[in-house]
Amino acid sequence: MPALEQAATAAPATVGFIGLGTMGLPMARRLVEHGYTVRGFDPVEPARAALAAAGGVACASAAEAATGADAVVTMLPDGAVVRAAMLDGPAAAAHAMRRGAVLIEMSSSAPLATRALGDALAQAGIAVVDAPVSGGVRKAEAGTLSIMAGGDLDVIAQVRPVLRAMGSNLFETGALGSAHAMKALNNYVSAAGLIAACEAIQIGRAFGLDPVVMTDILNASTGRNNTTENKLKPFILTERYDSGFGLALMTKDIGIAAGLADALDRAAPFSHAVADFARQALERLGREADHTAVDRYLKLLNGERDAG
C-alpha cells in the first residue's frame, strides 16, 4: 500500500507544502491535523513560523520541503511561480523529490502550462496531479474545500487521502490540466455573476429600488448566484470590500479562461469583455483590492464619490 494511502492507519506520510499564504497555510494545517508530517516552505518567515507553531516542519527552501516527501503540494500565485519553485536552480523542489513521488499542483494555473510542467517532471519520474480548489479561506480552515483533480486516475487515487484531508468535495475532471481549465472557467462564470450583480444593484438604486430588497428578490429568483447569496449584503452593500479574495487573482483566472478559448480557437466574446473589465478595474483600484471592489470601480465610472 502506498505511503500516502496508509496515513490514517500507520506511520504518517510526509507531504511537502510550498506556498503558505492565505489559502496554503490553513490547508497545510489541515494536513497536520490529519496526521501527516508536513514540511513547508514559504519565502515569508512568519508563514513558516505559523506552520511550525501548528506542528509542521518549517523549511528554508522548496528543495528542503520536498526532501523525503511522498507528495509535494504547491499553492502559489500562478503557474510560472510553480514552475520556478519546481525546476529553477538548486533550491528547486524537483531536485529533492524521489522517483515515484507526486506533485499535487493546487494553484490556479494555466492548463497548457500545467501539461508542459507534467512533461518536464515525468522525465524525473515525478507524476503530477492538478488539483485547484474552490471555497475560500473559511472552507480551507474547515477542510471543506471543493477540489478538482486532473491527471492519471491511479495517481489521483494514490493522493486522494491527502486531498480528502483538505476538501469535502472531490471531482475528477479528466487528463492533466483539465482541473486547472475547470477552475479558470468556474472563476470566469463567478466573476461574470459578480459584475452583473453589482451593475444591477447600482442601476436599481439609481431608479429608486432598495438594494436590500433587490438582493432578497434576486435570491428568490432566477438571478441568484454566489455573489447575490454570499457577497452583496456583507461585503458590497456595506462597502467593506473585504471578502478575502483578491481582484488580482480574479483577473488572472478570467485571463486564463479567455486565453484557453483563444488557444482552442473558440469564439468567446463575453469572456474577453469580462477579462477587459477586470483588468481595467485592477489598474484603477490596485493589486491590493478585493474582488468585490469591482462595485467601487463601477461607482467611480459613474462619477460617484470614491468609496475608499
DRENDODREN-577137 format. One record per residue (C-alpha): z, x, y; residue in one letter. Coordinates in nm, 4 decimals. Example, Ala and Ser with C-alpha at 12.3 -4.5 7.8 and 13.67 -1.06 7.14 Angstrom:
<milums>
+----------+----------+----------+---+
:        z :        x :        y : r :
+----------+----------+----------+---+
:   0.7800 :   1.2300 :  -0.4500 : a :
:   0.7140 :   1.3670 :  -0.1060 : s :
+----------+----------+----------+---+
</milums>
This chain:
<milums>
+----------+----------+----------+---+
:        z :        x :        y : r :
+----------+----------+----------+---+
:   0.0000 :   0.0000 :   0.0000 : m :
:  -0.0939 :   0.1481 :   0.3403 : p :
:   0.1995 :   0.2563 :   0.5524 : a :
:   0.1214 :   0.0010 :   0.8200 : l :
:   0.1488 :  -0.2849 :   0.5714 : e :
:   0.4850 :  -0.1820 :   0.4284 : q :
:   0.6663 :  -0.1526 :   0.7620 : a :
:   0.8623 :  -0.4723 :   0.7066 : a :
:   0.9947 :  -0.3706 :   0.3626 : t :
:   1.0052 :   0.0105 :   0.3587 : a :
:   1.0240 :   0.3048 :   0.5970 : a :
:   0.8850 :   0.2096 :   0.9382 : p :
:   0.5282 :   0.3133 :   1.0062 : a :
:   0.4570 :   0.5305 :   1.3063 : t :
:   0.2477 :   0.3924 :   1.5910 : v :
:   0.1293 :   0.5951 :   1.8859 : g :
:   0.1104 :   0.3913 :   2.2065 : f :
:  -0.0926 :   0.5197 :   2.5013 : i :
:  -0.0522 :   0.3247 :   2.8235 : g :
:   0.2964 :   0.1933 :   2.9039 : l :
:   0.2113 :  -0.0157 :   3.2080 : g :
:   0.2833 :  -0.3764 :   3.2955 : t :
:   0.1464 :  -0.5033 :   2.9630 : m :
:   0.1731 :  -0.1937 :   2.7474 : g :
:   0.5467 :  -0.1370 :   2.7842 : l :
:   0.6587 :  -0.4824 :   2.6633 : p :
:   0.4042 :  -0.4635 :   2.3799 : m :
:   0.5428 :  -0.1254 :   2.2736 : a :
:   0.8953 :  -0.2670 :   2.2895 : r :
:   0.7940 :  -0.5446 :   2.0513 : r :
:   0.6780 :  -0.2838 :   1.8009 : l :
:   1.0119 :  -0.1040 :   1.8277 : v :
:   1.1918 :  -0.4338 :   1.7711 : e :
:   0.9849 :  -0.4886 :   1.4557 : h :
:   1.0953 :  -0.1582 :   1.3060 : g :
:   0.8034 :   0.0665 :   1.3944 : y :
:   0.8551 :   0.4210 :   1.5100 : t :
:   0.6732 :   0.4129 :   1.8438 : v :
:   0.5610 :   0.7377 :   2.0038 : r :
:   0.4494 :   0.6520 :   2.3560 : g :
:   0.2687 :   0.8278 :   2.6371 : f :
:   0.2034 :   0.7283 :   2.9968 : d :
:   0.1364 :   0.9590 :   3.2922 : p :
:   0.4134 :   0.7805 :   3.4842 : v :
:   0.7523 :   0.9258 :   3.3887 : e :
:   0.9605 :   0.6080 :   3.4480 : p :
:   0.7397 :   0.4249 :   3.1974 : a :
:   0.8082 :   0.6914 :   2.9353 : r :
:   1.1795 :   0.6735 :   3.0139 : a :
:   1.1760 :   0.2959 :   2.9747 : a :
:   1.0236 :   0.3273 :   2.6291 : l :
:   1.2838 :   0.5845 :   2.5291 : a :
:   1.5576 :   0.3512 :   2.6524 : a :
:   1.4136 :   0.0788 :   2.4286 : a :
:   1.4301 :   0.3026 :   2.1221 : g :
:   1.0864 :   0.4598 :   2.1283 : g :
:   0.9918 :   0.8265 :   2.1497 : v :
:   0.8651 :   0.9444 :   2.4889 : a :
:   0.5797 :   1.1939 :   2.4593 : c :
:   0.4258 :   1.4335 :   2.7104 : a :
:   0.0608 :   1.3760 :   2.6176 : s :
:  -0.1718 :   1.1422 :   2.4326 : a :
:  -0.2063 :   1.4016 :   2.1567 : a :
:   0.1705 :   1.4227 :   2.1138 : e :
:   0.1945 :   1.0434 :   2.0927 : a :
:  -0.0763 :   1.0383 :   1.8249 : a :
:   0.0799 :   1.3107 :   1.6112 : t :
:   0.1817 :   1.1699 :   1.2741 : g :
:   0.0769 :   0.8157 :   1.3696 : a :
:  -0.0715 :   0.5738 :   1.1198 : d :
:  -0.2282 :   0.3897 :   1.4130 : a :
:  -0.2692 :   0.4560 :   1.7832 : v :
:  -0.2718 :   0.1700 :   2.0350 : v :
:  -0.4445 :   0.2139 :   2.3697 : t :
:  -0.3575 :  -0.0214 :   2.6568 : m :
:  -0.5324 :   0.1370 :   2.9540 : l :
:  -0.7212 :   0.0256 :   3.2676 : p :
:  -1.0741 :   0.0465 :   3.1242 : d :
:  -1.2957 :   0.1960 :   2.8567 : g :
:  -1.3644 :   0.5160 :   3.0498 : a :
:  -0.9921 :   0.5927 :   3.0647 : v :
:  -0.9608 :   0.5116 :   2.6943 : v :
:  -1.2447 :   0.7486 :   2.6040 : r :
:  -1.0879 :   1.0259 :   2.8106 : a :
:  -0.7464 :   0.9717 :   2.6505 : a :
:  -0.9011 :   0.9852 :   2.3052 : m :
:  -1.1592 :   1.2633 :   2.3388 : l :
:  -1.1326 :   1.4724 :   2.6561 : d :
:  -0.9543 :   1.8039 :   2.6328 : g :
:  -0.6856 :   1.9494 :   2.4041 : p :
:  -0.4313 :   1.6817 :   2.5018 : a :
:  -0.6598 :   1.4007 :   2.3794 : a :
:  -0.5275 :   1.1786 :   2.1036 : a :
:  -0.8152 :   1.2139 :   1.8568 : a :
:  -0.7421 :   1.5846 :   1.8128 : h :
:  -0.3980 :   1.4995 :   1.6728 : a :
:  -0.4904 :   1.1948 :   1.4619 : m :
:  -0.5271 :   1.2362 :   1.0869 : r :
:  -0.8306 :   1.1165 :   0.8943 : r :
:  -0.7751 :   0.7555 :   0.7901 : g :
:  -0.5711 :   0.6669 :   1.0964 : a :
:  -0.6791 :   0.3697 :   1.3075 : v :
:  -0.7318 :   0.3330 :   1.6802 : l :
:  -0.6339 :  -0.0167 :   1.7997 : i :
:  -0.8093 :  -0.0440 :   2.1360 : e :
:  -0.6263 :  -0.3229 :   2.3225 : m :
:  -0.7553 :  -0.2535 :   2.6741 : s :
:  -1.0180 :  -0.4712 :   2.8443 : s :
:  -1.3211 :  -0.2509 :   2.7894 : s :
:  -1.6989 :  -0.2842 :   2.7873 : a :
:  -1.8089 :  -0.3803 :   2.4343 : p :
:  -2.1070 :  -0.1457 :   2.4119 : l :
:  -1.8889 :   0.1463 :   2.5232 : a :
:  -1.6374 :   0.0498 :   2.2544 : t :
:  -1.9092 :   0.0741 :   1.9900 : r :
:  -2.0064 :   0.4173 :   2.1212 : a :
:  -1.6420 :   0.5281 :   2.1013 : l :
:  -1.6259 :   0.3960 :   1.7466 : g :
:  -1.9282 :   0.6057 :   1.6513 : d :
:  -1.7719 :   0.9165 :   1.8043 : a :
:  -1.4378 :   0.8694 :   1.6284 : l :
:  -1.5990 :   0.7878 :   1.2948 : a :
:  -1.7122 :   1.1500 :   1.2770 : q :
:  -1.3436 :   1.2464 :   1.2660 : a :
:  -1.2604 :   0.9844 :   1.0023 : g :
:  -1.0852 :   0.7557 :   1.2514 : i :
:  -1.1579 :   0.3830 :   1.2332 : a :
:  -1.1489 :   0.1623 :   1.5426 : v :
:  -1.0444 :  -0.1990 :   1.5928 : v :
:  -1.0947 :  -0.3519 :   1.9368 : d :
:  -0.8076 :  -0.5930 :   1.9969 : a :
:  -0.7760 :  -0.7094 :   2.3579 : p :
:  -0.5116 :  -0.9652 :   2.4455 : v :
:  -0.4697 :  -1.2808 :   2.6490 : s :
:  -0.1445 :  -1.4300 :   2.7738 : g :
:   0.0038 :  -1.2100 :   3.0447 : g :
:   0.3340 :  -1.0305 :   3.0799 : v :
:   0.5615 :  -1.3155 :   2.9721 : r :
:   0.3811 :  -1.3563 :   2.6411 : k :
:   0.3748 :  -0.9797 :   2.5936 : a :
:   0.7523 :  -0.9780 :   2.6316 : e :
:   0.7887 :  -1.2675 :   2.3885 : a :
:   0.5413 :  -1.1283 :   2.1358 : g :
:   0.3291 :  -1.4417 :   2.1598 : t :
:   0.0027 :  -1.2958 :   2.2903 : l :
:  -0.3333 :  -1.4184 :   2.1697 : s :
:  -0.5132 :  -1.1212 :   2.0186 : i :
:  -0.8846 :  -1.0960 :   1.9450 : m :
:  -0.9795 :  -0.8389 :   1.6808 : a :
:  -1.3211 :  -0.6897 :   1.6144 : g :
:  -1.4204 :  -0.4356 :   1.3520 : g :
:  -1.4295 :  -0.3852 :   0.9777 : d :
:  -1.2313 :  -0.6620 :   0.8060 : l :
:  -1.0497 :  -0.4206 :   0.5760 : d :
:  -0.9365 :  -0.2129 :   0.8732 : v :
:  -0.8215 :  -0.5240 :   1.0599 : i :
:  -0.6231 :  -0.6247 :   0.7504 : a :
:  -0.4618 :  -0.2793 :   0.7455 : q :
:  -0.3336 :  -0.3122 :   1.1025 : v :
:  -0.2663 :  -0.6867 :   1.1011 : r :
:   0.1150 :  -0.6389 :   1.0763 : p :
:   0.1061 :  -0.4290 :   1.3921 : v :
:  -0.0940 :  -0.6945 :   1.5732 : l :
:   0.1331 :  -0.9706 :   1.4461 : r :
:   0.4334 :  -0.7906 :   1.5946 : a :
:   0.2762 :  -0.8342 :   1.9391 : m :
:   0.0987 :  -1.1688 :   1.9129 : g :
:   0.1302 :  -1.5125 :   1.7593 : s :
:  -0.2423 :  -1.5914 :   1.7533 : n :
:  -0.4918 :  -1.3542 :   1.5934 : l :
:  -0.8645 :  -1.4244 :   1.5987 : f :
:  -1.1155 :  -1.2147 :   1.4045 : e :
:  -1.4300 :  -1.2075 :   1.6165 : t :
:  -1.6801 :  -1.0009 :   1.4178 : g :
:  -1.8129 :  -0.6461 :   1.4423 : a :
:  -1.6622 :  -0.3706 :   1.6548 : l :
:  -1.6971 :  -0.4567 :   2.0240 : g :
:  -1.7044 :  -0.8315 :   1.9672 : s :
:  -1.3408 :  -0.8773 :   2.0709 : a :
:  -1.3981 :  -0.6941 :   2.3973 : h :
:  -1.7009 :  -0.9140 :   2.4579 : a :
:  -1.4923 :  -1.2251 :   2.3903 : m :
:  -1.2127 :  -1.1077 :   2.6213 : k :
:  -1.4538 :  -1.0488 :   2.9088 : a :
:  -1.6229 :  -1.3842 :   2.8580 : l :
:  -1.2860 :  -1.5614 :   2.8412 : n :
:  -1.1735 :  -1.3995 :   3.1643 : n :
:  -1.5019 :  -1.4895 :   3.3319 : y :
:  -1.4522 :  -1.8559 :   3.2390 : v :
:  -1.0909 :  -1.8391 :   3.3568 : s :
:  -1.1923 :  -1.6793 :   3.6873 : a :
:  -1.4587 :  -1.9421 :   3.7455 : a :
:  -1.1932 :  -2.2116 :   3.6986 : g :
:  -0.9584 :  -2.0320 :   3.9377 : l :
:  -1.2153 :  -2.0098 :   4.2153 : i :
:  -1.3300 :  -2.3675 :   4.1661 : a :
:  -0.9725 :  -2.4980 :   4.1733 : a :
:  -0.8886 :  -2.3091 :   4.4926 : c :
:  -1.2058 :  -2.4302 :   4.6640 : e :
:  -1.1407 :  -2.7894 :   4.5580 : a :
:  -0.7812 :  -2.7846 :   4.6831 : i :
:  -0.8847 :  -2.6427 :   5.0190 : q :
:  -1.1682 :  -2.8930 :   5.0625 : i :
:  -0.9368 :  -3.1769 :   4.9662 : g :
:  -0.6643 :  -3.0608 :   5.2047 : r :
:  -0.9189 :  -3.0452 :   5.4895 : a :
:  -1.0147 :  -3.4044 :   5.4107 : f :
:  -0.6505 :  -3.5141 :   5.4133 : g :
:  -0.5604 :  -3.5108 :   5.0445 : l :
:  -0.2172 :  -3.3901 :   4.9350 : d :
:  -0.2632 :  -3.0664 :   4.7307 : p :
:   0.0303 :  -3.1519 :   4.5041 : v :
:  -0.1157 :  -3.4932 :   4.4257 : v :
:  -0.4544 :  -3.3322 :   4.3753 : m :
:  -0.3048 :  -3.0896 :   4.1246 : t :
:  -0.1418 :  -3.3728 :   3.9291 : d :
:  -0.4699 :  -3.5660 :   3.9198 : i :
:  -0.6691 :  -3.2603 :   3.8090 : l :
:  -0.4207 :  -3.2029 :   3.5276 : n :
:  -0.4590 :  -3.5628 :   3.4092 : a :
:  -0.8374 :  -3.5493 :   3.4403 : s :
:  -1.1408 :  -3.3532 :   3.3310 : t :
:  -1.0889 :  -3.0805 :   3.5930 : g :
:  -0.7806 :  -2.9497 :   3.4127 : r :
:  -0.7840 :  -2.5748 :   3.3405 : n :
:  -0.5459 :  -2.2800 :   3.3207 : n :
:  -0.5276 :  -2.2490 :   3.6982 : t :
:  -0.4530 :  -2.6161 :   3.7628 : t :
:  -0.1871 :  -2.6198 :   3.4900 : e :
:  -0.0155 :  -2.2865 :   3.5434 : n :
:  -0.1052 :  -2.1333 :   3.8797 : k :
:  -0.1671 :  -2.3870 :   4.1546 : l :
:   0.1874 :  -2.5056 :   4.2100 : k :
:   0.3892 :  -2.1861 :   4.1527 : p :
:   0.1559 :  -1.9225 :   4.2948 : f :
:  -0.1201 :  -2.0755 :   4.5091 : i :
:   0.0169 :  -2.3805 :   4.6904 : l :
:   0.3254 :  -2.1750 :   4.7731 : t :
:   0.1061 :  -1.8840 :   4.8924 : e :
:   0.3171 :  -1.6493 :   4.6800 : r :
:   0.0080 :  -1.4973 :   4.5129 : y :
:   0.2179 :  -1.3027 :   4.2635 : d :
:   0.1279 :  -1.4271 :   3.9164 : s :
:   0.1263 :  -1.0733 :   3.7762 : g :
:  -0.2452 :  -1.0272 :   3.7014 : f :
:  -0.4385 :  -0.8150 :   3.9460 : g :
:  -0.7562 :  -0.9156 :   4.1267 : l :
:  -0.8964 :  -0.5712 :   4.0444 : a :
:  -0.8558 :  -0.6370 :   3.6720 : l :
:  -1.0106 :  -0.9826 :   3.7006 : m :
:  -1.3041 :  -0.8386 :   3.8924 : t :
:  -1.3534 :  -0.5690 :   3.6289 : k :
:  -1.3553 :  -0.8240 :   3.3463 : d :
:  -1.6049 :  -1.0524 :   3.5197 : i :
:  -1.8253 :  -0.7497 :   3.5795 : g :
:  -1.8120 :  -0.6649 :   3.2089 : i :
:  -1.9222 :  -1.0185 :   3.1216 : a :
:  -2.2079 :  -1.0116 :   3.3730 : a :
:  -2.3090 :  -0.6646 :   3.2579 : g :
:  -2.3148 :  -0.7773 :   2.8968 : l :
:  -2.5523 :  -1.0582 :   2.9931 : a :
:  -2.7779 :  -0.8021 :   3.1590 : d :
:  -2.7672 :  -0.5726 :   2.8540 : a :
:  -2.8681 :  -0.8646 :   2.6333 : l :
:  -3.1396 :  -0.9708 :   2.8803 : d :
:  -2.9778 :  -1.3113 :   2.9301 : r :
:  -3.0196 :  -1.5128 :   3.2486 : a :
:  -2.6657 :  -1.5658 :   3.3767 : a :
:  -2.6826 :  -1.6507 :   3.7466 : p :
:  -2.3384 :  -1.8093 :   3.7709 : f :
:  -2.1586 :  -1.5147 :   3.6124 : s :
:  -2.3221 :  -1.2867 :   3.8682 : h :
:  -2.2240 :  -1.5234 :   4.1504 : a :
:  -1.8618 :  -1.5212 :   4.0341 : v :
:  -1.8717 :  -1.1421 :   3.9970 : a :
:  -2.0096 :  -1.1028 :   4.3502 : d :
:  -1.7414 :  -1.3341 :   4.4931 : f :
:  -1.4653 :  -1.1434 :   4.3138 : a :
:  -1.5947 :  -0.8071 :   4.4383 : r :
:  -1.6080 :  -0.9357 :   4.7952 : q :
:  -1.2537 :  -1.0721 :   4.7696 : a :
:  -1.1337 :  -0.7405 :   4.6282 : l :
:  -1.2959 :  -0.5461 :   4.9117 : e :
:  -1.1264 :  -0.7712 :   5.1692 : r :
:  -0.7825 :  -0.8003 :   5.0091 : l :
:  -0.7389 :  -0.4582 :   4.8494 : g :
:  -0.6691 :  -0.3349 :   4.4979 : r :
:  -0.3034 :  -0.4403 :   4.5030 : e :
:  -0.3900 :  -0.8102 :   4.5450 : a :
:  -0.3035 :  -1.0616 :   4.2737 : d :
:  -0.5969 :  -1.2567 :   4.1331 : h :
:  -0.4536 :  -1.5827 :   4.2710 : t :
:  -0.5064 :  -1.4361 :   4.6188 : a :
:  -0.8699 :  -1.5471 :   4.5997 : v :
:  -0.7219 :  -1.8594 :   4.7613 : d :
:  -0.6168 :  -1.6461 :   5.0558 : r :
:  -0.9679 :  -1.4959 :   5.0714 : y :
:  -1.1192 :  -1.8441 :   5.0913 : l :
:  -0.8843 :  -1.9252 :   5.3790 : k :
:  -0.9943 :  -1.6115 :   5.5592 : l :
:  -1.3586 :  -1.7108 :   5.5121 : l :
:  -1.2761 :  -2.0412 :   5.6778 : n :
:  -1.1107 :  -1.8710 :   5.9725 : g :
:  -0.7604 :  -1.9775 :   5.8798 : e :
:  -0.4537 :  -1.7723 :   5.9575 : r :
:  -0.4035 :  -1.4794 :   5.7216 : d :
:  -0.1520 :  -1.5967 :   5.4633 : a :
:  -0.0113 :  -1.2442 :   5.4407 : g :
+----------+----------+----------+---+
</milums>
